Amino acid sequence: MFALIDTSRPASAQNSPSLEPVIVAPPTPRGSTVRRADEGRGPAKRTRRTARPVAPKPALLPGPAPLDAAAPTPLNGNLTAGSASLLGLPIHEMPASVEIVRQQQMQEQGYRTTTETAQGAVGVLSGDAAGAPAGFAMRGFTFGEVTTLYNGIWIGPQSITSRVMDTAGLDQVEFLKGPSSIMSGLAAIGGSVNYVSRQPTTGPIRNELDGSIDTLGTYRTHFGSGGSTTLPGLDYRFDVSSSKINSFIDDDYQKLNNVSGALNYRVNESFKVFGAVEYRRDDGRAYWGTPLTTTTFSGPFSTHGVVAGTATNTFDGSTIGPVTVDSRTLKTNYNVADDSTGAHELWLRGGFEWAVNDSLTVRNQAYEYGAKRHWFDSETYAFNTATSMIDRDRFFVTHKQRVIGDNTDVVWNTSFFGMENRLATQLSVSRNEIQFQQEGNPDTYPADSVEVINPAPGLYGIPQPNIRNSRLDDAAISVEDRLKITPMLALIGGIRVEDLTLSRDGMNFDGSIPAGQPFTKTWNPVSYRAAVTLEPVKGLLLYGMYATAYDPAAAGIFSVTPGTTLELTSARIYETGLKIITDDKRAEVTFAAYDIQRNNVYVALTNAVSTLAGQVHTQGVELAAAARPIDNVKLWGNVAVTQSRYDDFDVWTGNTPSNIAPVIINAGASYRFNEWRWPVEFGGSIRHVGQRFLADDNLTAMLAYTTGDLFAFIDIPGRDLWWQGLDSMRVRFRVRNVTNAVYAAWSDPGYPDQVYLGAPRTFELSASAKW
């Protein structure tokens, strides 16, 4: 959830015997009461080319654009991430850390939501905070400091706009690590995450039907269809999905429904047009975390290996400690009985791609997005050491948002004094309007207290809203260029010049006008990327890179106010690394070392006070490898070591930002019995996450944990199925958290008294059919 930073209560995705091979590879207006100042639900709180340049042939916008038709390499290095560069290079040739999770990987690894797609990614953590779901932590930064894109489009800070989203309608998820404002503008400090929708395909119509259920009662259904129509040149894609994500926490669930369709029409060999529409709806009830208690209170029910340290009571400032999670509360929800959260979202997109000649391509995408979101909850829970009860608040937020915009790209392949050169430019314009209504009466906190064990839920009460209106007009031009000095050596650089104008006004619940409003502010940030790549032998790429990023200093863009600061932060990254793909395409390795510094950072000291924290300085190394040594074996693994600290800050110098793990290790393997009549594949994965801190004060440690998943699936060829119209069917069985570990998975630093627990062991059965 999010809160307005300028109030007293800021808030902080045939018959063939087998299927495809597996690829391994506030503002806070929604709900934080004590969220960091820049977080929340709303306002407060690569094919070598000949010497003769040839125009690139990427897929019709806005989908992914592999440059060759071969199967993806083990780490998807031959695929293209449109959110990482305007140049259309495969990620193996990109002088940056880019990772792609394809739809097939989502199915193989059981990634049901966009949050789960990060579970095998290098150095990425994710979590579903109730007020800011589908949040990510990368390279020392979290929540709104990691931007979220939809088919390359930015709609606002993650901490305000993101929702729990099913992966059934996605083609791939792209992770770009480190400061990258040259591509997405605001908020790309830790990196960006881009969700790419499934795209129309040319060829026979193919259909798929999927379904799953698990022991928590979670179910998912999806139907998809795509191919060429009877009208020459017209291809389509249609997806519809419905799911209910049931939690292990009492009364916590999300119902997700999605319908999407897209058409591509090839007018001729050089001109294509497309249109797409998507409607998403989610409804549910929320889990805002499990409140920490003291070992004195919980006694024999104190858990071990979950949390350590002390905490500060949100309401009265008293110390809670030593802290623990009471084993009797592992499923308890402390929300009110009439809590509710949900959203309606509608996307409309259209555009064209025109190959003017062999060297010049022009693309355009126009879009409109609308959303209504709401949260209605008790969401802050603090253990009161004097009464041995849980003190609670009340808070609600609603959003009404509309975004319209247009992106035009030009890619020109030419030569410069005989050297191969590719130049890409993008002109983007948008208007983003959002209205927040949120609880405004400071006298309603805390609203009540409940027992730690078997709390009586109670009801919300009478909301008293503040209203905040924000409009962001954005115009930007980006230029990127790659000059191949020699076939081995290339220089890559880019610049983005942006004009941002924010207008805000509002009214408080009592009719008064907020201090410092109305106001208008214009920024003209400039960001850069400069890099060099060297490929001394085929398949081995060495690179070095420098890039910058920017974001509002004290809050998300829709929460800034003259009462705090209107300045922008600046961030920069130095990165060097290597990427290797073997000649037989069976093994792939990536390595990166980086240094990131973000200046002029503000953090929240209290609900209403933010202060300049100086810098956040992050250094780290990341290593990933994957191999298919023989056809029926897949191996993959990665490790990320991160050191992130506050610098030059009187209070928290040396502290680590919340949710940042010093080490993350992922590994997986599978073996396929391909010679059987019904091929069977067995596999598993393991994940280790080091100790993190709940909030920036580092009082409460969320201790290290290790979890493992196991899976098996059977491919039944069409000849053995009851309906001969089916090409194949795959039946899967999966065990999540096989050791039934109890652990703290995530936190929202706006709620320093509570942690989000990880799900216990669950069993899942699923099936998918294709025809």
ChimeraX attribute file (.defattr): number of C-alpha atoms within 10 A of each C-alpha:
attribute: neighborCount
match mode: 1-to-1
recipient: residues
	/A:1	40
	/A:2	38
	/A:3	41
	/A:4	40
	/A:5	40
	/A:6	24
	/A:7	21
	/A:8	18
	/A:9	26
	/A:10	38
	/A:11	40
	/A:12	40
	/A:13	25
	/A:14	16
	/A:15	18
	/A:16	13
	/A:17	19
	/A:18	20
	/A:19	17
	/A:20	8
	/A:21	15
	/A:22	18
	/A:23	25
	/A:24	27
	/A:25	30
	/A:26	43
	/A:27	39
	/A:28	42
	/A:29	42
	/A:30	40
	/A:31	45
	/A:32	39
	/A:33	35
	/A:34	31
	/A:35	34
	/A:36	34
	/A:37	39
	/A:38	35
	/A:39	44
	/A:40	43
	/A:41	40
	/A:42	44
	/A:43	41
	/A:44	41
	/A:45	40
	/A:46	17
	/A:47	11
	/A:48	7
	/A:49	9
	/A:50	9
	/A:51	13
	/A:52	13
	/A:53	17
	/A:54	17
	/A:55	18
	/A:56	20
	/A:57	14
	/A:58	19
	/A:59	16
	/A:60	23
	/A:61	22
	/A:62	25
	/A:63	21
	/A:64	24
	/A:65	20
	/A:66	24
	/A:67	18
	/A:68	14
	/A:69	8
	/A:70	10
	/A:71	14
	/A:72	20
	/A:73	22
	/A:74	24
	/A:75	26
	/A:76	23
	/A:77	27
	/A:78	25
	/A:79	26
	/A:80	29
	/A:81	29
	/A:82	24
	/A:83	25
	/A:84	30
	/A:85	22
	/A:86	22
	/A:87	25
	/A:88	26
	/A:89	23
	/A:90	23
	/A:91	26
	/A:92	27
	/A:93	23
	/A:94	25
	/A:95	29
	/A:96	26
	/A:97	25
	/A:98	25
	/A:99	24
	/A:100	23
	/A:101	23
	/A:102	22
	/A:103	22
	/A:104	17
	/A:105	18
	/A:106	23
	/A:107	16
	/A:108	18
	/A:109	24
	/A:110	19
	/A:111	22
	/A:112	19
	/A:113	17
	/A:114	26
	/A:115	22
	/A:116	21
	/A:117	28
	/A:118	22
	/A:119	18
	/A:120	25
	/A:121	22
	/A:122	24
	/A:123	30
	/A:124	22
	/A:125	25
	/A:126	23
	/A:127	23
	/A:128	23
	/A:129	25
	/A:130	25
	/A:131	37
	/A:132	32
	/A:133	23
	/A:134	26
	/A:135	28
	/A:136	28
	/A:137	24
	/A:138	26
	/A:139	32
	/A:140	30
	/A:141	23
	/A:142	26
	/A:143	31
	/A:144	34
	/A:145	28
	/A:146	30
	/A:147	30
	/A:148	30
	/A:149	21
	/A:150	17
	/A:151	20
	/A:152	21
	/A:153	19
	/A:154	21
	/A:155	24
	/A:156	26
	/A:157	30
	/A:158	32
	/A:159	37
	/A:160	32
	/A:161	28
	/A:162	22
	/A:163	26
	/A:164	25
	/A:165	23
	/A:166	25
	/A:167	23
	/A:168	27
	/A:169	26
	/A:170	20
	/A:171	19
	/A:172	25
	/A:173	26
	/A:174	23
	/A:175	27
	/A:176	25
	/A:177	23
	/A:178	30
	/A:179	33
	/A:180	33
	/A:181	27
	/A:182	29
	/A:183	26
	/A:184	22
	/A:185	25
	/A:186	26
	/A:187	28
	/A:188	29
	/A:189	33
	/A:190	28
	/A:191	28
	/A:192	29
	/A:193	27
	/A:194	24
	/A:195	24
	/A:196	25
	/A:197	27
	/A:198	23
	/A:199	26
	/A:200	24
	/A:201	20
	/A:202	15
	/A:203	11
	/A:204	11
	/A:205	15
	/A:206	15
	/A:207	18
	/A:208	18
	/A:209	18
	/A:210	20
	/A:211	18
	/A:212	20
	/A:213	18
	/A:214	18
	/A:215	13
	/A:216	17
	/A:217	16
	/A:218	17
	/A:219	19
	/A:220	22
	/A:221	19
	/A:222	21
	/A:223	19
	/A:224	21
	/A:225	19
	/A:226	24
	/A:227	19
	/A:228	21
	/A:229	15
	/A:230	7
	/A:231	8
	/A:232	10
	/A:233	15
	/A:234	20
	/A:235	24
	/A:236	22
	/A:237	23
	/A:238	22
	/A:239	23
	/A:240	20
	/A:241	22
	/A:242	19
	/A:243	21
	/A:244	20
	/A:245	21
	/A:246	19
	/A:247	19
	/A:248	21
	/A:249	20
	/A:250	16
	/A:251	19
	/A:252	18
	/A:253	20
	/A:254	21
	/A:255	20
	/A:256	22
	/A:257	21
	/A:258	20
	/A:259	19
	/A:260	20
	/A:261	22
	/A:262	22
	/A:263	22
	/A:264	25
	/A:265	20
	/A:266	17
	/A:267	12
	/A:268	9
	/A:269	9
	/A:270	13
	/A:271	17
	/A:272	20
	/A:273	20
	/A:274	23
	/A:275	19
	/A:276	22
	/A:277	18
	/A:278	20
	/A:279	18
	/A:280	20
	/A:281	21
	/A:282	21
	/A:283	19
	/A:284	19
	/A:285	23
	/A:286	29
	/A:287	26
	/A:288	28
	/A:289	26
	/A:290	25
	/A:291	27
	/A:292	28
	/A:293	28
	/A:294	23
	/A:295	18
	/A:296	13
	/A:297	16
	/A:298	17
	/A:299	11
	/A:300	10
	/A:301	14
	/A:302	18
	/A:303	19
	/A:304	14
	/A:305	15
	/A:306	22
	/A:307	24
	/A:308	19
	/A:309	16
	/A:310	20
	/A:311	28
	/A:312	18
	/A:313	20
	/A:314	24
	/A:315	17
	/A:316	11
	/A:317	9
	/A:318	14
	/A:319	16
	/A:320	21
	/A:321	20
	/A:322	16
	/A:323	27
	/A:324	27
	/A:325	28
	/A:326	23
	/A:327	15
	/A:328	14
	/A:329	17
	/A:330	19
	/A:331	17
	/A:332	21
	/A:333	22
	/A:334	32
	/A:335	31
	/A:336	23
	/A:337	16
	/A:338	14
	/A:339	21
	/A:340	16
	/A:341	23
	/A:342	21
	/A:343	21
	/A:344	16
	/A:345	18
	/A:346	17
	/A:347	17
	/A:348	16
	/A:349	20
	/A:350	20
	/A:351	21
	/A:352	21
	/A:353	24
	/A:354	18
	/A:355	19
	/A:356	13
	/A:357	11
	/A:358	15
	/A:359	16
	/A:360	19
	/A:361	22
	/A:362	18
	/A:363	21
	/A:364	21
	/A:365	21
	/A:366	18
	/A:367	19
	/A:368	18
	/A:369	20
	/A:370	19
	/A:371	19
	/A:372	17
	/A:373	23
	/A:374	25
	/A:375	28
	/A:376	26
	/A:377	28
	/A:378	28
	/A:379	27
	/A:380	30
	/A:381	28
	/A:382	27
	/A:383	29
	/A:384	21
	/A:385	17
	/A:386	7
	/A:387	10
	/A:388	15
	/A:389	19
	/A:390	22
	/A:391	24
	/A:392	22
	/A:393	21
	/A:394	25
	/A:395	32
	/A:396	28
	/A:397	32
	/A:398	27
	/A:399	24
	/A:400	17
	/A:401	22
	/A:402	19
	/A:403	21
	/A:404	18
	/A:405	21
	/A:406	19
	/A:407	20
	/A:408	18
	/A:409	20
	/A:410	20
	/A:411	24
	/A:412	23
	/A:413	21
	/A:414	21
	/A:415	15
	/A:416	11
	/A:417	8
	/A:418	12
	/A:419	17
	/A:420	22
	/A:421	21
	/A:422	25
	/A:423	20
	/A:424	22
	/A:425	21
	/A:426	20
	/A:427	16
	/A:428	19
	/A:429	17
	/A:430	22
	/A:431	18
	/A:432	22
	/A:433	22
	/A:434	22
	/A:435	23
	/A:436	28
	/A:437	27
	/A:438	35
	/A:439	26
	/A:440	25
	/A:441	19
	/A:442	11
	/A:443	7
	/A:444	16
	/A:445	15
	/A:446	18
	/A:447	14
	/A:448	14
	/A:449	19
	/A:450	18
	/A:451	15
	/A:452	22
	/A:453	13
	/A:454	12
	/A:455	16
	/A:456	14
	/A:457	16
	/A:458	15
	/A:459	14
	/A:460	19
	/A:461	12
	/A:462	9
	/A:463	17
	/A:464	17
	/A:465	20
	/A:466	23
	/A:467	21
	/A:468	26
	/A:469	21
	/A:470	23
	/A:471	21
	/A:472	21
	/A:473	18
	/A:474	20
	/A:475	18
	/A:476	21
	/A:477	19
	/A:478	23
	/A:479	22
	/A:480	23
	/A:481	22
	/A:482	21
	/A:483	19
	/A:484	21
	/A:485	15
	/A:486	13
	/A:487	15
	/A:488	13
	/A:489	16
	/A:490	20
	/A:491	18
	/A:492	21
	/A:493	18
	/A:494	22
	/A:495	21
	/A:496	22
	/A:497	16
	/A:498	21
	/A:499	15
	/A:500	18
	/A:501	16
	/A:502	19
	/A:503	17
	/A:504	22
	/A:505	19
	/A:506	19
	/A:507	19
	/A:508	20
	/A:509	16
	/A:510	11
	/A:511	10
	/A:512	10
	/A:513	15
	/A:514	18
	/A:515	15
	/A:516	13
	/A:517	17
	/A:518	17
	/A:519	12
	/A:520	15
	/A:521	15
	/A:522	14
	/A:523	15
	/A:524	12
	/A:525	19
	/A:526	19
	/A:527	23
	/A:528	22
	/A:529	23
	/A:530	18
	/A:531	21
	/A:532	20
	/A:533	23
	/A:534	20
	/A:535	19
	/A:536	12
	/A:537	9
	/A:538	12
	/A:539	15
	/A:540	18
	/A:541	22
	/A:542	19
	/A:543	22
	/A:544	19
	/A:545	20
	/A:546	22
	/A:547	24
	/A:548	25
	/A:549	30
	/A:550	25
	/A:551	25
	/A:552	23
	/A:553	23
	/A:554	32
	/A:555	35
	/A:556	32
	/A:557	27
	/A:558	33
	/A:559	32
	/A:560	28
	/A:561	26
	/A:562	15
	/A:563	12
	/A:564	20
	/A:565	16
	/A:566	17
	/A:567	15
	/A:568	20
	/A:569	19
	/A:570	21
	/A:571	27
	/A:572	22
	/A:573	22
	/A:574	19
	/A:575	23
	/A:576	21
	/A:577	21
	/A:578	22
	/A:579	26
	/A:580	21
	/A:581	24
	/A:582	14
	/A:583	10
	/A:584	7
	/A:585	18
	/A:586	18
	/A:587	21
	/A:588	25
	/A:589	23
	/A:590	22
	/A:591	19
	/A:592	21
	/A:593	19
	/A:594	21
	/A:595	19
	/A:596	24
	/A:597	22
	/A:598	25
	/A:599	19
	/A:600	18
	/A:601	26
	/A:602	22
	/A:603	21
	/A:604	26
	/A:605	17
	/A:606	18
	/A:607	25
	/A:608	19
	/A:609	14
	/A:610	21
	/A:611	17
	/A:612	19
	/A:613	20
	/A:614	19
	/A:615	21
	/A:616	25
	/A:617	20
	/A:618	21
	/A:619	19
	/A:620	20
	/A:621	20
	/A:622	22
	/A:623	20
	/A:624	23
	/A:625	22
	/A:626	26
	/A:627	24
	/A:628	21
	/A:629	11
	/A:630	9
	/A:631	11
	/A:632	15
	/A:633	17
	/A:634	24
	/A:635	21
	/A:636	24
	/A:637	23
	/A:638	23
	/A:639	21
	/A:640	24
	/A:641	19
	/A:642	22
	/A:643	17
	/A:644	24
	/A:645	21
	/A:646	23
	/A:647	20
	/A:648	14
	/A:649	16
	/A:650	11
	/A:651	11
	/A:652	18
	/A:653	16
	/A:654	16
	/A:655	19
	/A:656	26
	/A:657	23
	/A:658	26
	/A:659	29
	/A:660	28
	/A:661	29
	/A:662	20
	/A:663	20
	/A:664	25
	/A:665	22
	/A:666	23
	/A:667	20
	/A:668	22
	/A:669	19
	/A:670	20
	/A:671	17
	/A:672	20
	/A:673	14
	/A:674	15
	/A:675	10
	/A:676	10
	/A:677	13
	/A:678	17
	/A:679	18
	/A:680	20
	/A:681	18
	/A:682	18
	/A:683	20
	/A:684	18
	/A:685	22
	/A:686	19
	/A:687	20
	/A:688	17
	/A:689	22
	/A:690	16
	/A:691	20
	/A:692	25
	/A:693	25
	/A:694	31
	/A:695	25
	/A:696	22
	/A:697	19
	/A:698	19
	/A:699	17
	/A:700	27
	/A:701	21
	/A:702	27
	/A:703	20
	/A:704	20
	/A:705	17
	/A:706	17
	/A:707	21
	/A:708	20
	/A:709	20
	/A:710	20
	/A:711	21
	/A:712	19
	/A:713	21
	/A:714	19
	/A:715	24
	/A:716	24
	/A:717	22
	/A:718	21
	/A:719	16
	/A:720	15
	/A:721	14
	/A:722	8
	/A:723	9
	/A:724	14
	/A:725	13
	/A:726	20
	/A:727	23
	/A:728	24
	/A:729	26
	/A:730	20
	/A:731	18
	/A:732	22
	/A:733	18
	/A:734	22
	/A:735	18
	/A:736	20
	/A:737	22
	/A:738	16
	/A:739	13
	/A:740	14
	/A:741	17
	/A:742	22
	/A:743	24
	/A:744	26
	/A:745	22
	/A:746	27
	/A:747	27
	/A:748	32
	/A:749	26
	/A:750	33
	/A:751	27
	/A:752	26
	/A:753	27
	/A:754	27
	/A:755	26
	/A:756	22
	/A:757	20
	/A:758	19
	/A:759	20
	/A:760	18
	/A:761	19
	/A:762	17
	/A:763	16
	/A:764	19
	/A:765	18
	/A:766	19
	/A:767	18
	/A:768	19
	/A:769	19
	/A:770	19
	/A:771	17
